[in-house]
Amino acid sequence: MKHLCIYFCVKCLACHAGLLYFHFLQYTPDHVIGPGTDIDPPEITFPGCTCLKVPCLPGTCSCLRHEENYNDDSCLREIGSAGKYAQPVFECNALCPCSDHCKNRVVQRGLQFHLQVFKTDKKGWGLRTKEFIPKGRFVCEYAGEVLGFPEVQRGIQLQTVYDSNYIIAIREHVCNGQVMETFIDPTQVGNIGRYLNHSCEPNLFMIPVRINSMVPKLALFAAKDIFPEEELSYDYSGRFLNLMDSEDGERLDKGK
């Protein structure tokens, strides 16, 4: 896997052309294996579908268990109960015989919009769009090193009040009360997702998207129409698109 070390403002190369980048970072468009884990993110572990001569559709495509993930405009469909909570998405993978133009291949195509890293007035670096992004379209990933939990604990213990914390923890609730955890750290090796700032009224939301293996891509989609020069943001807590119980609602009502 190739990485791009960037020391100054340059035009991003290859599939990321047009992106302005302002910070030293070992750049990667995908997750990479990090300390404390033996999971290799790029490893292909999912079988492919068998949709060679027919379109990938629910009921016939093994990658689509319930419903189509995207519409004809590559926008994410409502996921879950009226879109009130986030469910993982499975895209067709490297072993699937369907074409690159398959409607179930969106996140794997990478950046499709002109984005820019910029210096905000009060929040340090931020990320904004230079063009219109329709609601539901994939915007970017939050990519970095996949860490094991002991390494996450060690990193937190070594942090000082002057250090920025970019580690994100994704907890997915599966059957029988089990919880799957994924820890991503883009501090040293990462992509533009590390420059997204938090907002309680975000214009992006995060969905775990799996393509070749159980390691999810942390894909950020437009929660509404986003206009040129708008800063991009998401809710760090993960509350957006997740159901709240009555106790959570009471806490929010009381301003806590």
C-alpha positions in Angstrom: 0.0 0.0 0.0 1.4 3.4 -1.0 1.5 6.3 1.4 2.1 10.0 0.7 4.2 12.1 3.1 3.2 15.7 2.7 5.3 18.5 4.2 3.7 21.6 2.6 0.7 22.8 0.7 0.4 20.7 -2.5 -2.2 19.6 -4.9 -3.2 16.1 -3.9 -2.3 13.4 -6.4 -4.1 10.6 -8.3 -7.7 10.0 -7.3 -7.5 12.8 -4.7 -6.6 15.5 -7.2 -7.8 19.0 -6.3 -7.6 18.5 -2.5 -5.5 21.1 -0.7 -3.5 19.7 2.2 -1.7 21.7 4.8 -0.2 19.5 7.4 2.6 17.0 7.7 1.0 13.5 7.7 1.8 10.1 6.4 -1.2 10.0 4.1 -3.3 6.9 3.4 -6.7 6.6 1.7 -7.4 3.4 3.6 -6.9 1.9 7.1 -3.6 0.3 7.8 -2.6 -2.2 10.5 -1.4 -0.5 13.7 0.1 -1.5 17.0 -1.6 -4.0 19.2 -3.7 -5.7 16.6 -3.2 -8.6 14.2 -6.1 -7.6 11.9 -4.9 -6.6 8.4 -7.5 -4.1 7.1 -6.9 -4.7 3.4 -7.1 -8.5 3.7 -10.0 -9.9 1.6 -12.1 -12.3 3.8 -15.6 -11.8 2.5 -16.8 -14.1 -0.4 -18.0 -12.3 -3.5 -21.5 -12.3 -4.9 -22.5 -14.2 -8.1 -24.1 -11.3 -10.0 -22.3 -11.6 -13.3 -25.1 -11.0 -15.8 -27.8 -9.5 -13.6 -27.7 -6.3 -11.5 -27.0 -6.6 -7.8 -30.4 -6.5 -6.1 -31.7 -7.6 -2.7 -32.8 -11.2 -2.8 -30.3 -12.3 -5.4 -27.1 -10.5 -4.3 -25.4 -11.9 -1.2 -23.9 -8.4 -0.5 -27.4 -7.0 -0.1 -29.2 -8.9 2.6 -32.1 -6.5 3.3 -32.4 -3.6 0.9 -30.4 -1.6 -1.6 -27.8 0.6 0.1 -27.8 3.4 -2.5 -30.2 4.9 -5.0 -29.5 5.7 -8.7 -27.7 8.9 -7.7 -25.3 7.1 -5.4 -27.1 8.6 -2.4 -27.4 6.5 0.8 -30.9 5.3 1.3 -32.7 5.5 4.6 -31.0 3.0 6.9 -32.8 1.3 9.8 -36.1 2.5 11.2 -36.9 5.7 9.4 -33.2 6.5 9.5 -33.2 6.8 13.3 -30.2 4.6 13.9 -27.2 3.5 12.0 -26.8 0.1 10.5 -23.7 -1.1 8.8 -23.5 -1.2 5.0 -21.9 -4.0 3.0 -20.7 -3.1 -0.5 -19.7 -5.5 -3.3 -16.0 -6.4 -3.0 -12.9 -7.4 -4.9 -14.2 -11.0 -5.4 -17.6 -9.9 -6.8 -17.9 -10.3 -10.6 -20.1 -7.3 -11.0 -18.6 -4.3 -12.8 -17.0 -1.2 -11.3 -20.1 0.6 -12.2 -22.3 -1.5 -9.9 -24.6 0.6 -7.9 -23.4 -1.1 -4.7 -19.9 0.3 -5.1 -19.7 3.8 -3.7 -17.4 4.3 -0.8 -14.7 2.2 -2.4 -14.5 4.7 -5.3 -13.0 7.3 -2.9 -13.3 11.0 -3.0 -15.7 12.5 -5.6 -15.8 16.1 -4.4 -13.3 18.9 -4.2 -12.5 19.3 -0.5 -10.1 21.7 1.2 -8.3 21.7 4.5 -8.3 25.3 5.9 -7.5 27.3 9.1 -10.6 28.2 11.1 -10.9 31.2 13.3 -11.3 29.3 16.6 -11.0 25.6 16.1 -7.6 25.1 14.4 -7.7 23.2 11.2 -11.0 22.3 9.5 -12.3 20.8 6.3 -14.7 22.4 3.9 -16.2 21.7 0.5 -15.5 23.7 -2.6 -18.6 22.4 -4.4 -22.2 21.5 -3.8 -22.8 18.1 -2.1 -26.3 16.6 -2.2 -27.9 15.0 0.8 -27.0 11.3 1.1 -23.8 11.4 -1.0 -20.6 9.9 0.3 -18.1 12.6 1.3 -15.0 11.1 2.8 -13.6 8.4 5.2 -12.1 8.7 8.6 -9.0 6.5 7.9 -5.9 5.7 10.0 -4.2 3.0 11.9 -6.4 0.2 13.3 -5.3 -0.2 17.0 -5.8 -2.9 19.6 -7.5 -1.9 22.8 -4.4 -2.2 25.0 -2.6 0.2 22.7 -5.4 2.7 22.9 -5.2 2.6 26.7 -1.5 3.0 26.6 -1.8 6.0 24.2 -4.4 7.7 26.4 -2.2 7.3 29.5 0.8 8.9 27.7 -1.3 11.9 26.6 -0.8 15.3 28.1 -3.3 18.2 28.2 -1.4 19.7 25.2 -1.9 16.6 23.0 -4.7 16.3 20.5 -6.7 13.0 20.6 -7.7 11.8 17.1 -8.6 8.2 18.2 -12.2 7.2 17.4 -13.9 4.2 19.0 -16.8 2.6 17.1 -19.0 0.3 19.1 -21.5 -1.8 17.0 -24.2 -3.7 18.8 -24.8 -7.1 17.2 -26.8 -10.2 18.2 -27.1 -11.6 21.7 -25.9 -8.4 23.3 -22.4 -8.7 21.8 -20.5 -5.5 21.0 -17.9 -5.2 18.3 -15.3 -2.5 18.8 -13.0 -0.8 16.3 -10.3 1.7 17.2 -8.9 4.0 14.5 -6.0 6.5 15.1 -5.1 8.9 12.3 -2.6 10.9 14.4 0.5 9.9 12.4 -1.0 7.9 9.5 -4.4 9.0 8.2 -6.4 11.0 5.8 -8.4 14.2 5.6 -11.0 12.9 8.0 -8.8 13.9 10.9 -9.5 17.5 10.2 -13.2 17.3 10.6 -14.5 19.3 13.6 -17.3 18.4 15.9 -20.8 19.9 15.8 -24.0 19.3 17.7 -25.8 20.2 14.4 -23.5 18.4 11.9 -23.9 18.2 8.2 -22.2 14.7 8.0 -23.0 11.4 9.7 -20.8 8.3 10.0 -21.8 4.8 8.9 -19.6 1.7 9.1 -19.2 0.4 5.6 -17.7 -3.1 5.0 -16.2 -4.0 1.6 -13.5 -6.8 1.7 -13.4 -7.7 5.4 -15.0 -7.1 8.9 -12.8 -4.1 9.4 -15.3 -1.2 8.6 -14.5 1.8 6.6 -15.8 4.8 8.7 -17.7 6.5 5.9 -19.1 10.0 6.3 -22.2 10.9 4.3 -24.0 14.2 3.8 -26.8 14.6 6.3 -28.3 17.4 4.3 -27.5 19.5 1.2 -24.1 21.1 1.7 -23.1 24.2 -0.2 -19.7 25.5 -1.4 -17.4 26.9 1.3 -19.4 25.2 4.1 -17.3 23.6 6.8 -17.8 19.9 7.1 -18.5 18.5 10.6 -20.0 15.5 12.4 -21.1 14.6 15.9 -18.1 13.0 17.7 -20.4 11.3 20.2 -22.1 9.3 17.5 -25.5 10.4 18.8 -26.7 11.6 15.4 -28.7 8.9 13.7 -28.8 6.8 16.9 -31.9 6.3 19.0 -31.9 8.0 22.4 -33.7 6.6 25.5 -36.0 8.7 27.7 -33.2 9.3 30.2 -30.9 10.7 27.4 -33.8 13.0 26.3 -34.3 14.3 29.8 -30.6 15.1 30.1 -30.6 17.0 26.9 -33.7 18.9 27.9 -32.0 20.0 31.1 -29.0 21.1 29.1 -26.6 18.5 30.5 
